[in-house]
Amino acid sequence: MSQSPGLARAQIHHTMALYATSVDSGEVDGVVAAFSPDARLEVSSGGVMQGRAAIEAFYARVIGPGRPDRAAGAAVPLLRHNLTTSRVDLLSDTSARGRTYFMTLSAFGLDHAGVYTDWFSRLDDQWLIQDRTITVEWFAPGSWYEQVRLKAGGVSR
């Protein structure tokens, strides 16, 4: 490998943190910056997005200024994605795969939890998400995920 494995993993973890903190702060541009230009995103609640424009449109509905639980001009409602156990396997100088568990807190308390299954690609000096599957394995009744995320994402239950 031309890049040290430690540096590659640190850059991948930085990308994962960029994604999580951007989701939590409602910064759609930050979320999109974590993905490669031709990335694929699949969410367990339904939907596959291909490319940054589709990913941006999805997150604009879910976390953007017009999200259902955000009043105009008000602060972003509490949302905190906590990345827990994470395994990143470097496959080559430009490819890696990862599996990371997450738990999310909101004003409801423990809101939802699941796993990110990722493929990362190195583009110039950045490691970006090339393919992400978000599997929500649990969510609390009445949670942000149930009341806002599923509806904003175009899913009804």
N, C-alpha and C positions, 0 to 999 in steps of 0.2 A: 504494500500500500504506500502510495506517495504521501499520504497524510497519516499522522499517527492515529491509532484507534482511539486513544483518549480524547484527542482534539475533535475527531469526527463525532464521537458520542456527546461531547459537551455541546457542539453546535446543533446536534439533533435535539438535545434536551432544551436548548435555547429556543428552537423553533416550536417545540411543544409548549413551552411557557409563553411564547408570543401568542400562540393560538388561544390558550386558556385565559390569559389576562385580557386579551382583546375581546373575547366573548363576554367576559365578566364586566368589562367597562363599556360595552356597546360600541366598540370601535370596529366597524365592518372592514375598513381598509386594512387594519392590523391583521384581522382574520385572513383576509384574502392574501396578504403578503406572506403568510406561512405556507401557501400552496404554490406548486409549480404552475406555469401558465396553462398546461394541458391536463391538470390534475383531475382526478375523479373523486367524488364524495358520495358515499351511500349512507343513509340514515335508517335505522331500524323501524322508525315510525312511518316509513314509506318515502321513496324518492331517491333518485340517483341524479347527481349534477355532474356535468362534464365541462371542465374549463373554468377559468376564473370568473367570467361574466355570470355563468349560472350559479356558481358558489356565492358570488356577491349578491345576486338577486335573492337567493334563499336566506342568507344571513341578514339582509336588509329587513326582511319581514319578521325574522325571529328576534333579533337583538337591536335593530336600528331604532332611530328616533320615533318611528311610528308603531313600535311594538305595542300590543294591546294593554300592557300593564304600566306604560310610561306616559305620564301626563305631559303635555307640551310645556317645555321650559323647565321641567322638574329634573331632579337628579336621577341618575340611573338606579333603578331598584336593585337591592342586594342580590348578587349572584356570585358565587365563589366556587370555581372548579378546582378541586384538590386532586392533583395527580399523585397516585400512590405507587404501587409496585409497577416497575417498568423494566422491560427487557428489550434491548436493542441488539440485533445481530447484524454486523457489518458483512456484506456479501461480496463487495468489491470496492474499488476506489470511488465509485459513483452510485452505489446501491446499498440499501439497508432495509431491514424489516423490523417492526417493533410491535409490541403489545403492551398497553398501559391501562391500568385500572384507574377509574376516577370516581369520586364522590362529590356531589354538588350540594352546596348549602344555599338557601334562599331565606326570605322572611318566614317561610313555612317551617324552617329547620332543615333536617336532612331531606333533600328534595328528590334527587334521583341519583342512580349509580349505574356504572356499566364499564365498558371496555372500548378502547380505541385499538383497532387493528390497522397498522400502517405499513406502507411502503414509502421509503424516502429516496429521493434522488439528489445528487450533488450537482448544482448548477453554478459554475464558476467557483466562488468561494463560499457558497451557501448550501446547506442541506435543507431541502424543502419537502413538504408532504406531496407525494406523487399520487397516492391512493389511500384514502381513509374510509374505513367502515366504522360507524359509530353504532354500537349496540347498547341500548339502554336496557339493562336487565331488571331494573326495579325503579318504581317511582311511587311517592307517597300520595294517597288520596288527597285531592285538593291542592296539590303542589303546583309550583310555577310550571313545571314540565307538563302536568296534566291540563292546567287551565290556560296557559299562554303558549308554550312551545308547540304543543300538538295542534292547536288552533291556528297559530301564526304560520306553521309549516304546512297548512292545508290538510291536516288530518283530523278527522272526527272519530270519536269512539263512542 
